[in-house]
Amino acid sequence: MASGVEELLDMLFQMVDEAKNVPLSMDKCMVERDRALDLIDDIRAHFPVELAEAQKLLAMRNEYITSAKREAEMIRKQAENEAQKMMMQESIYLQAQQKSTEMVRQAEERSRELKRSANEYCEDALRRTEEAVAEAYDEIKKSRSRFRAAAGGTVSASGGRVVYDAAAEED
């Protein structure tokens, strides 16, 4: 069994690409209906998996941001604790205050950078997933259109699926 939507689409493309031409026609071909429909069903089954992966990426992003906030808070608390210790000594009070401020600034800067990095990573991952899903969907539509064209465009009364009717073609 194929591992992903792209591989399934490649298999479907290869099946259509390697299909024999219909006699007296260069733009129509014959494919194994059951095999093509099985591939399309497999592709449909994989879409929820691809979407679940995108949701996992969003969850990972949120965890990453939460972790960055926790880290920033821990750094801030450490800075405050150090500042309090230093304030006990009158002669180095100003140094403690400056160091505390700098650590808080660095923590906030680090937090912003981590959040920005997480957002960029997730945006890129979601964009790539969206493009892959869109390409897969477009390929399915094209394949289905070619399949309909190859099948002669006859539509059954039940379900709206394209069905090849050899008896109708003989008339």
SULFENVEN-V588793 format. One record per residue. N is the residue number from 1. OMEGA is omega in radians with two decimals (none if undefined). NEAR is the number of other ideal C-beta (glycine too) atoms within 12 Angstrom. D_CENTER is the distance of its C-alpha to the mean C-alpha in whole Angstrom. Layout:
n = <N | N>
omega = <OMEGA | OMEGA>
near = <NEAR | NEAR>
d_center = <D_CENTER | D_CENTER>
This chain:
n = <1 | 2 | 3 | 4 | 5 | 6 | 7 | 8 | 9 | 10 | 11 | 12 | 13 | 14 | 15 | 16 | 17 | 18 | 19 | 20 | 21 | 22 | 23 | 24 | 25 | 26 | 27 | 28 | 29 | 30 | 31 | 32 | 33 | 34 | 35 | 36 | 37 | 38 | 39 | 40 | 41 | 42 | 43 | 44 | 45 | 46 | 47 | 48 | 49 | 50 | 51 | 52 | 53 | 54 | 55 | 56 | 57 | 58 | 59 | 60 | 61 | 62 | 63 | 64 | 65 | 66 | 67 | 68 | 69 | 70 | 71 | 72 | 73 | 74 | 75 | 76 | 77 | 78 | 79 | 80 | 81 | 82 | 83 | 84 | 85 | 86 | 87 | 88 | 89 | 90 | 91 | 92 | 93 | 94 | 95 | 96 | 97 | 98 | 99 | 100 | 101 | 102 | 103 | 104 | 105 | 106 | 107 | 108 | 109 | 110 | 111 | 112 | 113 | 114 | 115 | 116 | 117 | 118 | 119 | 120 | 121 | 122 | 123 | 124 | 125 | 126 | 127 | 128 | 129 | 130 | 131 | 132 | 133 | 134 | 135 | 136 | 137 | 138 | 139 | 140 | 141 | 142 | 143 | 144 | 145 | 146 | 147 | 148 | 149 | 150 | 151 | 152 | 153 | 154 | 155 | 156 | 157 | 158 | 159 | 160 | 161 | 162 | 163 | 164 | 165 | 166 | 167 | 168 | 169 | 170 | 171>
omega = <-3.11 | -3.04 | -3.08 | -3.10 | -3.11 | 3.13 | 3.10 | 3.11 | 3.08 | 3.13 | 3.13 | 3.10 | -3.13 | 3.14 | -3.13 | -3.12 | -3.09 | -3.11 | 3.14 | 3.11 | 3.01 | -3.13 | 3.10 | 3.12 | -3.14 | -3.08 | 3.10 | -3.13 | 3.12 | 3.09 | 3.06 | -3.05 | -3.09 | -3.13 | 3.13 | 3.13 | 3.07 | 3.12 | 3.12 | 3.08 | 3.10 | 3.13 | 3.11 | -3.14 | -3.10 | -3.12 | 3.11 | 3.11 | 3.13 | 3.13 | 3.10 | 3.10 | 3.10 | 3.11 | 3.08 | 3.11 | 3.10 | 3.12 | 3.11 | 3.12 | -3.14 | 3.09 | 3.14 | 3.13 | 3.12 | 3.11 | 3.12 | 3.11 | 3.11 | 3.12 | 3.13 | 3.13 | 3.12 | 3.11 | 3.12 | 3.13 | 3.09 | 3.13 | 3.12 | 3.13 | 3.11 | 3.14 | 3.13 | 3.11 | -3.11 | -3.12 | 3.12 | 3.12 | -3.05 | -3.03 | -3.11 | 3.13 | -3.11 | 3.10 | -3.14 | -3.13 | 3.12 | -3.13 | 3.11 | 3.13 | -3.14 | 3.12 | 3.10 | 3.12 | 3.13 | 3.13 | 3.12 | 3.11 | 3.11 | 3.12 | 3.12 | -3.13 | 3.10 | 3.13 | 3.12 | 3.13 | 3.13 | 3.13 | 3.13 | 3.14 | -3.12 | 3.11 | 3.14 | -3.14 | 3.12 | 3.10 | -3.14 | 3.10 | 3.13 | 3.12 | 3.13 | 3.13 | 3.13 | 3.11 | 3.13 | -3.14 | 3.11 | -3.14 | 3.10 | 3.13 | 3.13 | -3.13 | 3.13 | 3.11 | 3.11 | 3.13 | 3.11 | 3.13 | -3.13 | -3.11 | 3.10 | 3.04 | 3.12 | -3.11 | 3.13 | 3.14 | -3.12 | 3.02 | 3.10 | 3.13 | 3.11 | -3.11 | 3.10 | -3.11 | -3.10 | -3.12 | 3.13 | -3.10 | 3.14 | -3.08 | none>
near = <13 | 20 | 13 | 22 | 33 | 22 | 19 | 33 | 35 | 21 | 28 | 36 | 25 | 19 | 28 | 32 | 17 | 15 | 26 | 16 | 16 | 19 | 10 | 7 | 14 | 9 | 13 | 23 | 23 | 24 | 34 | 21 | 20 | 11 | 21 | 34 | 24 | 20 | 34 | 33 | 18 | 25 | 36 | 23 | 18 | 27 | 25 | 14 | 23 | 32 | 21 | 14 | 22 | 26 | 18 | 18 | 26 | 22 | 17 | 19 | 27 | 18 | 17 | 26 | 25 | 18 | 20 | 27 | 22 | 18 | 22 | 27 | 19 | 19 | 26 | 26 | 18 | 20 | 27 | 22 | 18 | 25 | 26 | 17 | 17 | 22 | 20 | 13 | 14 | 10 | 10 | 17 | 17 | 15 | 18 | 24 | 19 | 18 | 24 | 28 | 19 | 19 | 26 | 25 | 18 | 20 | 27 | 22 | 18 | 24 | 27 | 18 | 19 | 26 | 24 | 18 | 19 | 27 | 21 | 16 | 20 | 27 | 18 | 17 | 25 | 24 | 16 | 19 | 28 | 19 | 18 | 28 | 28 | 18 | 21 | 33 | 21 | 16 | 27 | 30 | 18 | 20 | 33 | 27 | 18 | 27 | 32 | 23 | 23 | 28 | 30 | 20 | 20 | 19 | 16 | 14 | 9 | 7 | 9 | 11 | 19 | 25 | 22 | 25 | 16 | 12 | 10 | 14 | 14 | 6 | 6>
d_center = <21 | 18 | 15 | 12 | 11 | 12 | 15 | 16 | 16 | 18 | 20 | 21 | 21 | 24 | 26 | 26 | 27 | 30 | 31 | 35 | 36 | 38 | 41 | 42 | 39 | 37 | 34 | 34 | 33 | 33 | 30 | 30 | 29 | 29 | 27 | 24 | 24 | 23 | 20 | 19 | 19 | 17 | 15 | 15 | 15 | 12 | 10 | 10 | 9 | 6 | 6 | 8 | 6 | 5 | 8 | 10 | 8 | 10 | 13 | 13 | 14 | 16 | 18 | 18 | 20 | 22 | 23 | 24 | 26 | 28 | 28 | 30 | 32 | 33 | 34 | 36 | 38 | 39 | 40 | 42 | 43 | 45 | 46 | 48 | 49 | 50 | 52 | 54 | 56 | 57 | 58 | 54 | 53 | 51 | 50 | 48 | 47 | 45 | 43 | 42 | 41 | 39 | 37 | 36 | 35 | 33 | 32 | 30 | 30 | 28 | 26 | 25 | 24 | 22 | 20 | 20 | 18 | 16 | 15 | 14 | 12 | 10 | 10 | 9 | 6 | 5 | 7 | 6 | 2 | 5 | 8 | 7 | 7 | 10 | 12 | 12 | 13 | 16 | 17 | 17 | 19 | 21 | 22 | 23 | 25 | 27 | 27 | 29 | 31 | 32 | 33 | 35 | 34 | 36 | 34 | 35 | 37 | 35 | 31 | 31 | 29 | 31 | 34 | 36 | 39 | 42 | 45 | 44 | 44 | 47 | 49>
